[in-house]
Amino acid sequence: MAEDAGSHYDMIIVGAGSAGCVLADRLTRNGRRKVLLVEAGPRDTSPFLHMPRGFGRTLADPRLTWYYPTEPDTHHDEARSHVWLRGKTLGGSSAVNGMIYVRGQPEDYDGWGAGGATGWNAPIMARAFRAVEEELQIEIPQRRTILTDAIIRAAGAAGLPERHDPVGVDGFGIGRTPATISHGRRRSAATAFLRPAERRPNLDVMTDAKVDRVAMDGLRATGIVVDGKIIGAGSVILCAGAIESPALLQRSGIGPAAILRAAGVPIAHDLPGVGGNLREHKLIMTQFELNRRIDDNREFSGWRLLRNALHYGLTRGGPLSRTYDLNAFARSGLSTRRPDIQITFSSFSLDLAAGKLAFDRAPGMQMFAYPLKPTSEGRIDIASPDPAAPPKIRPNYLATDYDRRVTIDAVRLMRKIAAAAPLDELVVRETWPGPIMGDDDQSIIAAAHRDQSCAHAIGTCKMGTDDLAVVDPRLRVRGIEALRVVDCSIMPTQVSGNTNAPAMAVAWRAADLISEDLA
Ligand SMILES: Cc1cc2nc3c(=O)[nH]c(=O)nc-3n(C[C@H](O)[C@H](O)[C@H](O)COP(=O)(O)OP(=O)(O)OC[C@H]3O[C@@H](n4cnc5c(N)ncnc54)[C@H](O)[C@@H]3O)c2cc1C
């Protein structure tokens, strides 16, 4: 295959998501390396990408969002397929996500180090988080309403104290949700990190370009293949996320030999861990009808939407400028110390029967919860060498007794909060899952199987030193020269919270490792 004459880079970064934008910024700061950042999606010019509540729009737009159907999981003869969403534009998933900013628990990162990822621990990650936060300008919303006050007091009555944390400390209890929002605008990884980097002459950004695979010379990466053309580079860094990075490796002949053979891809290197160890936060949602208009349900349609759009345009404030109000970390019956459940609260409820994004007509609120450290393990594999064919995602949700027990406790806690004073005086009834979900373990798990996931997948190119590790602790693909992976896929275990901040902190740390190796 002919090399695209004239284009040769020191480094090519594949994917301009949370991790890719941070890397592109840090690796071009000293001006000495010529870097190409390649993104499958378009530039982030849509105004809805920058207005916090715009995600209702952008997640419904196939130009800006990937939709990956999962393989059906079977539970009691009921087979269910889900659709996993991911961002497809500059900023990646950080451009379309729910903007909740959570670092995770220090024990998560000490656990990575203890599990074989030498050089990764809580203090090192804390430094990376602080550095990321300087650029991001995280905000903690201070809005108080009758509903948020009632939720905080009811959570207290249910055993969850109110926290008044600074950003980055996510302890036990309920608190306001730190968000990647600044002055009413979303702070995606692209707005915070790529915008300043794009002014540098040593960074080229190519959009609307889906990379087919890594170009290989034996066991060395020599560039990328886009639309059948090679672009050469001294080294390649995959930042395509936990779904696409393992798929890219497998399409390049790096992965479990049996999977590559079945997919018809010539084997460059048998690396059995690629695509395994998939962990995802499987959420379960509850919604409640309220007896008073203290919610936001009416704010996103009709003349109120017009009024709110005007308000937003003039002041960058109002309902279109915010995201989830409150976030809690709780303990299941299996935990003695570390929180193992996250619950997120919204001042709206969705009409889930509508078949599209719509809000309930009656006043309502929503809570959703998930086990923070799921132990069920799924896989992502390609079934064909065709880059246009979606990878096969097998989530294997709720497969372990641990995940089921924590999920059951999470549901009982959400219901306990809704039934506690003073929220009990505002709640008319549970509308979702409602009467179809009893209080017995079996019916809670059946309801959880029907619900969605959080788009927090990790682990499919895990870092470590064991036989199933895909990258070493310096994030180099094992057995291959000049190829790294830097994104959520390298996380060996799930972090205790949402995954955007950890993805950016991983990239910050990776930039240090890469620069050290090149020095
Ligand atoms: C709807 C939604 C809501 C979420 N809510 C939150 C939240 O509130 N808080 C939070 O912390 N986390 C949230 N997350 C999760 C978080 O945003 C992600 O875990 C994180 O952004 C992942 O970062 P990443 O760098 O691993 O991948 P991504 O940010 O997904 O970046 C991957 C990039 O690679 C590009 N790409 C993929 N394949 C190719 C290819 N072959 N060639 C070129 N480019 C390619 C993609 O288009 C994308 O831009 C949410 C995610 C979603 C989708």
The ligand as an SDF file (V2000), in Angstrom:
LIG
                    3D

 53 58  0  0  0  0  0  0  0  0999 V2000
  -24.1290    9.9690   26.9520 C   0  0  0  0  0  0  0  0  0  0  0  0
  -22.9400    9.9120   27.8810 C   0  0  0  0  0  0  0  0  0  0  0  0
  -23.0530   10.4560   29.1530 C   0  0  0  0  0  0  0  0  0  0  0  0
  -21.9430   10.4110   30.0200 C   0  0  0  0  0  0  0  0  0  0  0  0
  -21.9960   11.1050   31.2010 N   0  0  0  0  0  0  0  0  0  0  0  0
  -20.8480   11.2750   31.9120 C   0  0  0  0  0  0  0  0  0  0  0  0
  -20.7950   12.1940   32.9860 C   0  0  0  0  0  0  0  0  0  0  0  0
  -21.7570   12.8880   33.3160 O   0  0  0  0  0  0  0  0  0  0  0  0
  -19.6070   12.3180   33.6550 N   0  0  0  0  0  0  0  0  0  0  0  0
  -18.5130   11.5790   33.3180 C   0  0  0  0  0  0  0  0  0  0  0  0
  -17.4820   11.7040   33.9980 O   0  0  0  0  0  0  0  0  0  0  0  0
  -18.5490   10.7040   32.3150 N   0  0  0  0  0  0  0  0  0  0  0  0
  -19.6680   10.5690   31.5690 C   0  0  0  0  0  0  0  0  0  0  0  0
  -19.6770    9.7590   30.4810 N   0  0  0  0  0  0  0  0  0  0  0  0
  -18.4960    8.9450   30.2000 C   0  0  0  0  0  0  0  0  0  0  0  0
  -17.2820    9.7450   29.7240 C   0  0  0  0  0  0  0  0  0  0  0  0
  -17.6710   10.8560   28.9620 O   0  0  0  0  0  0  0  0  0  0  0  0
  -16.3770    8.8020   28.9230 C   0  0  0  0  0  0  0  0  0  0  0  0
  -16.0200    7.6840   29.7000 O   0  0  0  0  0  0  0  0  0  0  0  0
  -15.0920    9.4800   28.4740 C   0  0  0  0  0  0  0  0  0  0  0  0
  -15.3780   10.6850   27.7980 O   0  0  0  0  0  0  0  0  0  0  0  0
  -14.3160    8.5170   27.5760 C   0  0  0  0  0  0  0  0  0  0  0  0
  -13.1090    9.1100   27.1740 O   0  0  0  0  0  0  0  0  0  0  0  0
  -12.1800    8.3750   26.0970 P   0  0  0  0  0  0  0  0  0  0  0  0
  -11.0830    9.3130   25.7940 O   0  0  0  0  0  0  0  0  0  0  0  0
  -11.8520    7.0080   26.5900 O   0  0  0  0  0  0  0  0  0  0  0  0
  -13.1020    8.1530   24.8030 O   0  0  0  0  0  0  0  0  0  0  0  0
  -14.0410    9.2050   23.9750 P   0  0  0  0  0  0  0  0  0  0  0  0
  -14.1540   10.5070   24.6920 O   0  0  0  0  0  0  0  0  0  0  0  0
  -15.2750    8.4660   23.6690 O   0  0  0  0  0  0  0  0  0  0  0  0
  -13.1710    9.4700   22.6830 O   0  0  0  0  0  0  0  0  0  0  0  0
  -12.9630    8.5820   21.6370 C   0  0  0  0  0  0  0  0  0  0  0  0
  -12.8750    9.3950   20.3490 C   0  0  0  0  0  0  0  0  0  0  0  0
  -12.3000    8.5780   19.3320 O   0  0  0  0  0  0  0  0  0  0  0  0
  -13.0170    8.7660   18.1260 C   0  0  0  0  0  0  0  0  0  0  0  0
  -12.8350    7.5440   17.3380 N   0  0  0  0  0  0  0  0  0  0  0  0
  -13.2900    6.2980   17.6160 C   0  0  0  0  0  0  0  0  0  0  0  0
  -12.8760    5.4340   16.6680 N   0  0  0  0  0  0  0  0  0  0  0  0
  -12.1180    6.1370   15.7910 C   0  0  0  0  0  0  0  0  0  0  0  0
  -11.4180    5.7950   14.5990 C   0  0  0  0  0  0  0  0  0  0  0  0
  -11.3940    4.5380   14.1420 N   0  0  0  0  0  0  0  0  0  0  0  0
  -10.7770    6.7760   13.9340 N   0  0  0  0  0  0  0  0  0  0  0  0
  -10.7790    8.0760   14.3860 C   0  0  0  0  0  0  0  0  0  0  0  0
  -11.4420    8.4410   15.5180 N   0  0  0  0  0  0  0  0  0  0  0  0
  -12.1010    7.4860   16.2080 C   0  0  0  0  0  0  0  0  0  0  0  0
  -14.4520    8.9890   18.5950 C   0  0  0  0  0  0  0  0  0  0  0  0
  -15.2420    9.6130   17.5940 O   0  0  0  0  0  0  0  0  0  0  0  0
  -14.2310    9.8520   19.8360 C   0  0  0  0  0  0  0  0  0  0  0  0
  -14.1810   11.2200   19.5180 O   0  0  0  0  0  0  0  0  0  0  0  0
  -20.7530    9.7680   29.5990 C   0  0  0  0  0  0  0  0  0  0  0  0
  -20.6460    9.2340   28.3150 C   0  0  0  0  0  0  0  0  0  0  0  0
  -21.7140    9.3250   27.4410 C   0  0  0  0  0  0  0  0  0  0  0  0
  -21.5800    8.7870   26.0350 C   0  0  0  0  0  0  0  0  0  0  0  0
  1  2  1  0
  2  3  1  0
  2 52  2  0
  3  4  2  0
  4  5  1  0
  4 50  1  0
  5  6  2  0
  6  7  1  0
  6 13  1  0
  7  8  2  0
  7  9  1  0
  9 10  1  0
 10 11  2  0
 10 12  1  0
 12 13  2  0
 13 14  1  0
 14 15  1  0
 14 50  1  0
 15 16  1  0
 16 17  1  0
 16 18  1  0
 18 19  1  0
 18 20  1  0
 20 21  1  0
 20 22  1  0
 22 23  1  0
 23 24  1  0
 24 25  2  0
 24 26  1  0
 24 27  1  0
 27 28  1  0
 28 29  2  0
 28 30  1  0
 28 31  1  0
 31 32  1  0
 32 33  1  0
 33 34  1  0
 33 48  1  0
 34 35  1  0
 35 36  1  0
 35 46  1  0
 36 37  1  0
 36 45  1  0
 37 38  2  0
 38 39  1  0
 39 40  1  0
 39 45  2  0
 40 41  1  0
 40 42  2  0
 42 43  1  0
 43 44  2  0
 44 45  1  0
 46 47  1  0
 46 48  1  0
 48 49  1  0
 50 51  2  0
 51 52  1  0
 52 53  1  0
M  END
$$$$
